[in-house]
Amino acid sequence: MTGKLLFTFNAGSSTVKIGMFALERARPRRIGKGMIDFRKAPLRFTLSEGHDTFDIALEAEAGDELDEVVSEAFRRLSWHFDIDGVAAIGHRIVHGGDGFAGPVRIDGDAIAALEALVPLAPLHQPQGLRLVRAIARLRPGLPQTASFDTAFHRSHADVVRRFAIPRALHDQGVKRYGFHGLSYKFIAAELARREPKLAGAKVVAAHLGSGASLCALEGGVSRDTSMGFSALDGVPMATRCGAIDPGVLLHLIGSNGRTTKDVEDILYRRSGLLGISGISADSRELLESDRPEARQALDVFTFRVAGEVARLATTLGGLDALVFTAGVGENQPRIRADVAARLAWLGLELDETANAADAGTICSPSSRISAFVIATDEEQVIADEALSILAIGS
């Protein structure tokens, strides 16, 4: 593939998704996608181009910096794409704090500001910045941009953003920010495109993956979300706890004698579905298990998700539609059915056949609330935002 290209890097806690886009005047057009999986050694690199898929074990090992990993990934990509034709790299950066209300071109000042936010997103922010630094060293002069998960939620009212803590702490940045904003930005636009009659509707979008959150949308604008100050808050996740009584943390650090690092490890890496079940962080494995601990973990998850839908409906003052997205939301009918069953009192009713088939519309004709499955595309949003701030179109 030759011509002007744009690559996107979407750093998660254990994987990095890579998007390859051809730069066209209207918008970047996806021409391939890849992923680096850091969960096991050797690292795996998967690449999809058209109908072809490649799965490769990388020789490079993950270290404190990612130069070798990125260098090998670029080398593998060069077999399929014109790396010299890459005009820019767009990144997903999880936390933009109060300083970043939209996408920016990355420079030294931006990197310093983003490094200061690492304590607010210790699972994701460091990985994103390691990628930025590695690419800057390997491809000096190549423009890089940052798109922020937090920026989409800057529309929240003060009553939504504020904790009931001393005002001075709020003024110091201790407030609810919200995350998965790139996903919700895509979902809001895609729902309006597919269902124009819902363009101004009151919608809850459920981004259910290894990380999970929900967002209240009104006319495509974020009004509230389940995650708050950090990506720990809200519903339980694969290994993260979700909302928890702060007294538990005081107990663990105080009379239980654990360090803050120990507690961070418990809350981020040993809780959620893994912590409850003691079996796995993967909901697919729990769905296949006949052990009661697996069922209990899934019950807690769907109970909390349904409860969050109801809370967000209160923020919106009603509910017209529910959208499921991300890995679990898009691909696990039983999870969707369990959530919907807990919301039957709101008038939500799924079509069993449509839900089992992962159809786009999964509500029954008699349901008072519409329900959809929409595949999210954070990389498309990153590419669109990168193009919007760089003069690199064809």
C-alpha angles and dihedrals in degrees: 000000000000131000134066113329139184124204126200128204118204107187117201128176094273107007139044117214115206123202124198116203135180110224111238130168096250098045139317111287119215114238101166146354136210141179136207111209114206096178097096140022124279095042113238125225118196123187131187121194115170108312093339123097126188128193115193135176109229121227092209120089127218114252139159087295128033104218095117093045094048092044092054092044090053090048091052091046091051089067088066107022137040099254091186087060093061105117099183146353122229121201136198108227112188101208126041096161116199092314100071119056095165144000119314139187107252118243135152094281092050092050091051091050092048093048088057088060095055093102089060094056107020095164098052113017097066093052093050092050093047088057092049092051094045093052091046090056095043096041107024112190095025107128115244127191134195126220116191131220090206097053096076090061097054086101092073118121118245091251089061097045098045128092120206092252133112112303092236090065091051089051088052090058103268097138142108112285106166128214143218086060095146090056092048092047089056093045093050092053095042094049091051089050094049098037109027091176088066096051091109096031134123105253137172114207117199114204099194115179136110083308111040136192141146131225133202110222126191114185088343093305122120112244101167140349139194098239116074135170092354140014088258097075130093125025124012114269138193094290103349122094103224119206113002136174106264087222088071090060092049089051094050094047096038121037093008091055099221123150122240088250090055091050092047089054092050095048098042104033111018105040135066118056091344094051097047097043101035084210113080145336089224113095090204091063091046091051089054094047123093093201115117091229089062092051091047092053092051092046091054090048097051092041091056094043092052091047090052091051089056092048092050090048086059090054089051095043091233143007129245102167145008121211124197117203144157127050100313096031094051100041112029114076094179092058091049091047092051092050092047092049089057089052097048089109087066090056097259113148126170128213101238095210095048092045093050089052094050088239121180093246113039105167122105119246089252096051114119089209123054117231128198142177112217124175109229123224113196091167091061090054091048090050093047092050093046091053091048093062101034126064094228104116121125 
